[in-house]
Amino acid sequence: MGEYSTSIGSSAGENGIKRIPMNSVWTAVENCMAKKDYTTAKAVLAEAGREAASYGDLSGELQVLHERIALARRLGEYAECDELCNQATDVLTKLNMQSTPSAASLFINIADTLIEEERYRDALRYLDPACDIASENRENGGELLLASALNSKGVALTAIGEFERAQKCYDDALAILLSHPEHVLDTARTHINLAHLMSRWTGDDEEVNKHLITAFKLFDGKDLIRDYRYADACLRCAESFEFFGFFLYKNQLRKRAADVYGENA
């Protein structure tokens, strides 16, 4: 594709296995995502995956598959997403990494795909071990993984009507995120999720509105980088604000996303 070069940064790893140049791959993909050029991003990742497989670079292959799952989910290509999930779990097993933070991250990714497909109980079968692994690795970056897993678990539990368990997940996620103020967008996501939970569980409009207002205010953080990740969070949350009739907030967030992408979001 010409988007990255295997001659830049490629190296021999353990047992002399050639490694794909992950930094070059991520730079190319980031550039595509910032322009919403998902077609090229897919092509870059597919090429990188083929090269990793040809080298026997299982670690590189797993990282690429992880990103391909997220991109296929974003595009609503669920059949492809399911196939990529199967490939990734196979590679994870070959690497004997089923109990590592990398496994927890992959399980969350797979679960988020299953949630999009409304396969909530299947998602929980991945989120339970993800939570366990992340809890056991809190000192090695697992704490934020745990918050992510708990957020996704709360969504799945809300969908199947297990509201008290969902509330506990969100409360535990917030307890973690509030000690990591740099992850303010994840905190906003948690408040949005709580608004949906309360709407279904208690119907308490005051409680719902409190979470929505809190979430919106978090998007005004002075230290937030207004990049495509910020824009994507704006668009995701705008849908929820529209659902609850907060049209002014919806419009403001969509305008911010459009400012990042340089187009109508």
C-alpha positions in Angstrom: 0.0 0.0 0.0 3.0 2.3 0.4 1.6 3.5 3.8 4.5 2.1 5.8 7.7 0.3 5.0 8.8 -3.0 6.4 12.4 -1.9 5.9 12.0 0.9 8.5 12.1 -0.4 12.0 11.7 -4.1 11.3 14.0 -6.2 13.5 14.8 -9.7 14.5 13.2 -10.7 17.8 13.4 -13.9 19.8 14.6 -16.9 17.8 15.6 -14.6 15.0 11.9 -14.0 13.9 11.6 -10.9 11.9 9.1 -8.4 13.4 6.9 -6.1 11.5 7.6 -2.3 12.2 4.7 -1.7 14.5 5.5 2.0 15.0 5.2 2.6 11.2 2.0 0.6 11.0 0.4 2.6 13.9 1.5 5.9 12.4 -0.1 5.0 9.1 -3.3 3.8 10.7 -3.5 6.9 13.0 -3.2 9.2 9.9 -6.0 7.3 8.2 -8.3 7.4 11.2 -7.7 11.1 11.7 -9.1 11.6 8.2 -11.8 9.0 8.5 -10.2 7.1 5.7 -11.3 3.7 6.9 -10.7 2.0 3.6 -7.0 2.7 3.6 -6.7 1.9 7.3 -8.2 -1.5 6.6 -5.8 -2.1 3.8 -2.8 -1.1 5.9 -3.8 -3.4 8.7 -4.5 -6.3 6.4 -1.1 -5.9 4.7 0.6 -5.7 8.1 -1.2 -8.8 9.2 -0.2 -10.8 6.2 3.4 -9.8 6.7 3.4 -10.7 10.4 2.0 -14.1 9.5 4.6 -14.6 6.8 7.4 -13.9 9.3 5.8 -16.0 12.1 5.6 -12.8 14.1 2.7 -13.9 16.3 3.0 -10.9 18.7 2.7 -8.5 15.7 -0.1 -10.5 14.2 -2.1 -10.3 17.5 -1.7 -6.6 17.8 -2.9 -6.1 14.2 -5.8 -8.4 14.7 -6.8 -6.4 17.8 -7.0 -3.2 15.7 -8.8 -4.9 12.8 -11.5 -6.1 15.2 -12.1 -2.6 16.5 -12.2 -1.2 13.0 -14.5 -3.9 11.6 -16.9 -3.2 14.5 -16.8 0.5 13.9 -17.8 -0.2 10.3 -20.6 -2.6 11.3 -18.9 -5.5 9.4 -19.8 -8.1 12.0 -19.3 -11.3 10.0 -15.7 -10.2 9.4 -15.4 -9.1 13.0 -16.4 -12.5 14.3 -13.8 -14.2 12.0 -11.1 -11.8 13.2 -12.0 -12.5 16.8 -11.6 -16.3 16.2 -8.2 -15.7 14.6 -7.1 -13.5 17.5 -8.0 -16.0 20.1 -6.1 -18.7 18.2 -3.0 -16.6 18.1 -3.4 -15.7 21.8 -3.4 -19.5 22.5 -0.4 -20.1 20.4 1.4 -17.4 22.4 0.2 -19.0 25.6 -0.9 -15.5 26.8 -4.5 -16.4 27.9 -3.9 -15.0 31.4 -2.1 -11.8 30.6 -3.3 -8.2 30.4 -3.1 -8.6 26.6 -5.7 -11.3 26.8 -7.9 -9.1 29.0 -7.7 -6.3 26.4 -8.6 -8.7 23.6 -11.5 -10.2 25.6 -12.9 -6.7 26.1 -12.6 -6.0 22.4 -14.4 -9.2 21.5 -17.1 -8.6 24.1 -17.7 -5.1 22.7 -18.3 -6.7 19.4 -20.8 -9.2 20.8 -22.6 -6.3 22.6 -22.9 -4.5 19.3 -24.5 -7.8 18.0 -26.8 -7.9 21.0 -25.2 -11.1 22.1 -25.0 -9.9 25.7 -24.6 -13.3 27.6 -21.9 -14.3 25.1 -20.2 -11.0 25.9 -20.3 -11.7 29.6 -18.4 -15.0 29.1 -15.5 -12.9 27.9 -15.9 -10.0 30.3 -15.8 -12.2 33.5 -12.3 -13.5 32.8 -11.2 -10.1 31.5 -12.2 -8.6 34.9 -10.4 -11.4 36.8 -7.2 -11.0 34.7 -7.2 -7.2 35.1 -7.8 -7.4 38.8 -4.9 -9.8 39.2 -2.6 -7.4 37.3 -3.6 -4.0 38.8 0.0 -3.1 39.4 0.9 -3.7 35.7 -1.6 -1.5 34.0 -4.6 -3.7 34.8 -6.5 -1.1 36.7 -7.6 0.8 33.7 -8.3 -2.4 31.8 -10.5 -3.3 34.7 -12.5 -0.1 34.4 -13.0 -0.7 30.7 -14.1 -4.3 31.3 -16.5 -3.1 34.1 -18.0 -0.5 31.8 -18.7 -3.1 29.1 -20.0 -5.6 31.6 -22.4 -2.9 32.9 -23.8 -2.4 29.4 -24.3 -6.1 29.0 -25.9 -6.5 32.4 -28.2 -3.6 31.8 -29.4 -5.1 28.5 -30.4 -8.3 30.2 -32.1 -6.6 33.1 -29.5 -7.3 35.9 -29.6 -3.7 37.1 -28.1 -4.0 40.5 -25.0 -5.8 39.2 -24.7 -3.2 36.4 -24.8 -0.4 39.0 -22.0 -2.1 41.0 -19.9 -2.4 37.8 -20.3 1.3 37.0 -19.6 2.3 40.6 -16.4 0.3 40.6 -15.4 1.7 37.2 -15.9 5.2 38.4 -13.8 4.6 41.6 -10.9 3.6 39.3 -11.4 6.4 36.7 -11.7 9.2 39.2 -8.1 8.4 40.3 -7.0 8.7 36.7 -8.2 12.2 35.6 -6.4 11.9 32.3 -9.0 9.3 31.3 -11.8 11.8 31.5 -13.5 10.5 28.3 -13.9 7.1 29.9 -15.4 8.8 32.9 -17.9 10.6 30.6 -18.8 7.3 29.0 -19.5 5.8 32.4 -21.9 8.6 33.3 -23.7 8.1 30.0 -24.0 4.4 30.7 -25.4 5.2 34.2 -28.0 7.5 32.6 -29.2 4.6 30.4 -29.2 2.3 33.4 -31.2 4.6 35.6 -33.6 5.3 32.7 -34.4 1.6 32.5 -34.2 0.7 36.1 -35.7 3.5 38.2 -37.0 5.9 35.7 -35.7 8.7 37.9 -35.4 11.6 35.5 -33.5 13.7 38.0 -30.8 11.0 38.3 -30.6 10.5 34.6 -30.2 14.2 33.9 -27.5 14.5 36.6 -25.4 11.9 34.9 -26.0 13.4 31.4 -25.0 16.9 32.6 -21.9 15.5 34.4 -20.9 13.7 31.2 -21.2 16.8 29.0 -19.2 18.9 31.4 -16.3 16.4 31.2 -15.9 17.1 27.5 -14.8 20.7 28.4 -11.6 19.6 30.1 -8.8 22.0 29.4 -6.2 19.2 29.0 -8.3 17.2 26.5 -6.6 16.7 23.2 -9.1 17.5 20.4 -8.1 14.6 18.2 -10.1 11.9 16.4 -10.5 10.0 19.6 -12.2 13.0 21.2 -14.3 13.5 18.1 -15.4 9.8 18.2 -16.3 10.1 21.9 -18.3 13.2 21.0 -20.3 11.4 18.3 -21.0 8.3 20.5 -22.2 10.4 23.4 -24.2 12.7 21.0 -26.4 9.7 20.2 -27.3 9.3 23.8 -28.0 12.9 24.4 -30.3 12.8 21.4 -32.0 9.7 22.8 -32.8 11.6 26.0 -33.9 14.7 24.3 -30.8 16.8 25.1 -30.6 18.3 21.6 -28.5 21.3 22.5 -25.8 19.0 24.0 -26.1 16.7 21.0 -25.6 19.6 18.5 -22.6 21.0 20.4 -20.8 17.6 20.5 -21.4 17.0 16.8 -20.1 20.5 16.1 -16.9 19.7 18.0 -16.5 16.4 16.1 -17.0 18.3 12.8 -14.3 20.8 13.9 -11.8 17.9 14.4 -12.6 16.2 11.1 -13.1 19.4 9.1 -16.5 18.2 7.9 -20.0 17.8 9.1 -19.8 14.9 11.5 
